[in-house]
Amino acid sequence: MWRELSLFAFIVAFAIALDLLLFSVFGLPRFSALTLTLFVAMAVYAGVRQWLLSRTIGMRIASTERLFEPLFRATREVEDHPEQAGQALSRLLEELFEPVEVTLVDTLVSSAHTANEGSALLVPVPAVEGGSPRGQSTSILLRRAQRGRRLFTSNDARLADRIGEQLRRTVAFDQAVEHGRGEERRRLAQDLHDDIGARLLTLIYKAQSPEMEDYARHTLQDLKTLTRGLAASKQPLAHALAEWKADIAQRLTVAQIVLKWTAAQDVDVVLSMVQWSALTRVLRELVTNVITHAQARTIEIGVSLVKDKLVITVADDGMGSAPERWSPGLGLGGIRKRVRQLGGEVSWQERLPSGICCRISVERLSASD
């Protein structure tokens, strides 16, 4: 209203000045000067008013590239934390419409719509699996688009509805795909356990030499690790530590080697299937090397997690020496490869008075909720 009044006052002053100019300076007849003044004033008024309207309620067209990246980022965030769907959509709409204010409200609406004559936009939060209970932060309220320079329109409401629906569909599709992958992994794990595991167990019982029996037992243990990783996509570090300690202690007891185990962590983390499987195989290979080649009496294993950095040390008092002159075999090469896949580093060094110490460090392990 104030813009319309200001524009009207400006046009009136402009018309009076133009009429005086045409009549007094150029000497046009009164009727001709007044007619020309009215036509020019109306043209200026229409042009300026259209420009103001386009600035006030005109919507900046969002390109496909501009929408795709924020939508993809919001989808990944909602997949990891479904309960934060409202916050993720709020950030997406804030980046798109640039409102002065964005708030989550407990108002249930079926579709997006404008409010307060276009000064606000109310958008429903899409319902995703694992999200917030119904009635908690069910809508998003946006006020004054583009930093207060324009009003929200029905086109904005339709676009917000499409974005919310696309976010919901994308998350549901990804969750369905991941569920299908999990079911297929569990089926493969069950088939391997029932078929190959049973055959290896039969081979252990019918082994004709201790070496063949030991080889079959190691193969069966590796198969158990593989099937466990396929069946469970995630594993808390605390559970993994308990399993590693029990498995290593059992093997070292048979080999008559003393185990000294220490573990410390400031936060708990959830290991992915890839992380859990790789670390399990690395620890098993390191212990196997000590049992087979080091002739050690004691193995010291330390695991520490500080913030997001995991450090594992495996030290023995055996007869190993000069790691820099070791020839790269399949065992050491496999350890290096698996640690690199985790984005970590591995190194060996001599201990005094005897033995070898292996140190593994892996960063960027995220804390569990």
N, C-alpha and C positions, 0 to 999 in steps of 0.2 A: 504494500500500500504506500509506504513512504517513497519507494522508487517511482511508482506511478505518479504521485503528487510532485515529486522533484522533476520528473520528466515533463509533466504538464506545465509546470512553472517555467521551465527552461524554454519550451516551445513558445509559450506566450511572450516571453521577453524577446525571443528570437524573431517572432512575427512582428512585434511592434518596432523593433530596430530595423528590420528589413523594409517595412512599410514606410517608415520615415526616410530611409535611404533612397528608396525608389521615387518617393514623391518630392522630397526636398532637393536631393542631389541630382538625380537623373531627369527630374521634371515630368514624370509620367502623370497622366490624369489620375484622379483619386480612385475612380472605379477600377482602372487597369492595374494600378499599383496594389490595390487591395486584393484583387483577384489573383494576381501573380504571387502575392505574399501568402495567400491561403494555400495555393497549390504547393509552393515550396515548403511551407511549414508542415503540411500534411505528409509530404514525402520524407522530410527529415524525421518527423515523429514516428512514422511507420518503420523507417530503417533503424533508428536508434532503439525503438521498442523491441524489434525483432532480435537485434544484437543482444540486448539485455536478457531477453527470454532464453536465447540460446546459451548464454552464460549461466543463467539461473537453473533451468530445468533440462538443458541439453545434456545427454549422456555421452561420455567419452567411450568410443567403441573399443572393446577389449579384443585384442588379437588372439589367435589360437596359441601362439607362442607365449603370450603374456599369461594366459590362463593355465597352460599345460604344466609348467614347472611348479607353480604354487600348489596346484591340485595334486600333482604327483608327490610333492613333499608332505602335504597334509594326509594323503592316503597312507604313506609309510608310517607317519606318526600315529594315526588312529589304529593301524594294525598292531603296533607295539604297545599302545596304551588306549584300548577302546573306551575306557572311562573318561578320556580327555577329548572326546569327539567335539564337544562344544567349544573348547578352547582352540582346537585345530581349525574348525570352521570359522571361528571368530577372527583368527589371524589371516585366514584366506580372504574373507570378506573385507577386512580392514585394508589389506594390500590392494584389493580390487577397487573399492569405492572411496578409500581415503576419508572416512568419516571423522568428525570431531571427537565422537565418543562411541565406544563399543562396550556393552555390558551384557552379561548373562542374566536372564530373568526367569522366574518360575511361572511363566505364562504359557499355557498350552495353546498352540495355534496349529491348524491343519495345513496351511500354506503361507507363503510370504505375502505380506501386504504393507502398503504405506500407511502412515498414521500422522496425525497433526498436520494435515494438508500438505504432506510430502516432506515435512522436516525430519521424519523418522521412518525407519524401515524395520519391521518385525519379521524375523526369519526363524522357522522351526529347526531344532537340532535333529539331524537324521538319527534314526534308531539303528544302532549297530550291535552285533552280538558281543556281549561282555561290557556294554556301555553302562552309563549311570541308570539307576532305577527311575522309573517313570515319575515325573513330577519334580525332579531335581534339575534345575537349569535347563528347561526344555526349550527355551527360545533365546534368540540373540537380538538385542535391540541396538540399532545403529542410528546415530543422530547426525544430521547435516553432512551431506556427501561432499567430497572434494574440499575438505577443510572449510565448509560453510559457504562455498561459492555456488552451490546449486541444490535443488530439491530432488528427493527420490521420486521416481516415476513407476508406472506399472511395468515398464520394461525392466527396470531394476529388480522388481519383485519376481518377475518371471525368470530372470537370469539367476537370482539367488536360489530359487526353487530348483532350477536345473543343476546348479552347482552342488547343492545338498544331495539331490537324488543321485547325481553321478558319483559323489563321494561315497554314498551308501552302497551303490552297486559295485563300485570298484573294490571296496573293502570286503563285501560279501563274496565277490568272485575270488579274490585272493585267498580268503579264508577257506572257501570250498576247495580251491586247488591245493592248499597246504594240507587240508584234511585228507584229500585223496592221496597225496604223497605219503602222509603218515600211515594210512591204511595199507598202501602198497609196500612200504618199508616193513611194517609189522608182518605182512603176509610172507615176504621174502625171508624175514628173520625166523618165522615159525617153520618154513620149509627147510631152511638150512639146519635149524636145530633138530628137527625130526628126522631128516634124511642123512645129511652128512655127519651130524653129531653122533647119531646112532652107529653109523659105520665106523667112525673113529673109535668109539667106545669098544666096539667089537674087536677092532684091531689091537687095542691096548690089552685086552684080555687074552688074545691069541698071539701076542708078540713072541718071537722066538729068541729075542735077545734083549738085555736091559737097554741097549742103545736104541733099538727100534721102539721099545715101550716108552722111553723118555721122549723120543721124537714125536710119537703119536700124542702123548700128553700135552706137549707144547703146542702142537697143531690144534688140538681140541681147545686149549686155552685161548689161542688166537681166534678160533671160531666163536667162542663165547663172547670175546670182546667185540667182534664184528656184529654178531646178532644183537648184543646189548645196545650198541650204538645205533643200529637200524631201528630197534623197537622203541627206544626213548630218544626223542629229539633234543632233550635238555637234561642236564645233570647238575645239581648244586655241588659246588666245590667241596663243601664239608662231607657230603656223601662219597664223593670221589676219593677224598683223602682216606676215609675209613676203608674203602674197598682196596685201594692201592696198598695200604699198610698191611691188611689181612693177607692179600695175595703174596706180597713180597715176603712177609714173615713166614708163611707156609713154605715157600720155596727155599728160603735160607735155612730153615730148620732141617729140612731134608739134606741140604748141603753142609750142615754143621758150621754155619757162619752166623755170627752174632749181628743182630740188627740194632742200630741206634737211630731212632726215629724222632724228629722234632718237626712240629708244624705250628705256624702262627699266622693269623690273618686279622686285619682290622675291620674288614667288612666281608660279607658273604657274596659270592658271585655265582651266576648260573652259567655253566659251561655248555656251549653248543655241542651238537653231536660230533662235529669235526674237531673241536678243541679237546673234548673228552677222549675221543678215540686216538688222536695223535699223541696226547700226553701219556695215555695208558701204554701205547706201543713203545714210546720212547723209554719210559721207565722200565718196562719189561726187557727191552733190548739191552739197556745199560746193566741191569742186574744179571742178565744172562751172560754178558761179556765178563763180568767179575767172577761169576761162578765157574765159567769155562776156562778162562785164561789167567786170572790174577792170582789164584791160590791164596786168597785173602782169608783172614780170620775174622775181620769185622768190616761191616759196611755202615757208613753214616749217611743218612738221607735227611736233608732239611728242606722244608717247603715253607715259603713266606710270601704273604700277599700284603703289600702296602699300597693303599689307594687302588690303582688299577694295574700295578706291576707285579707279576708272579715270578718268583725266583726259586728254582729247584737246584739243589746240589746233591751229587752222588759221589761220595769219597770212599776209598778202600785203603787197606794197609797191605796190599799185595805186592807183586813183583814187577808191575808195569813201570815203564820209564820212557822218556823222550817222546812225548806225544807228537811233536813236530815231525818226527821221522816215521810215523805210522803210515802204512800204505792204505789208500782209501778202499775199503771193502764195502760189501753190500750193507753190513750192519751199521758202520759209521756213516756211510752215505745216506742210508735211510733215516737215521737220526737227524742229520743235517737238513735233509729235505723236508721232513715233517715239522721241524722247528721253524724253518723258513716259511712254510705254508701258514704258520700261525703269526707270522710277522715278528718272530723272535730271533735270538742269537744263542749259539752254543759254543763252548770252548772247553778244552782239556788242558790240565797242567799237572806237573809232578808235585807230590807231597813229600815232606820230610818227616821222618827219615826214609819212608818208603810209601809207595802207592800212587794212585792217580785220583784227581778230583775233576769231575765234570760239572760245569755250571751252565744252566739254561735260564734265560730271562725272556719273558713274554710280556709285552705291554698292551695297553688298551683293552684290558678285561673290564667290562662294565659291571657295576654293582647291581644286584637283584633288588627288586622293589620290596 
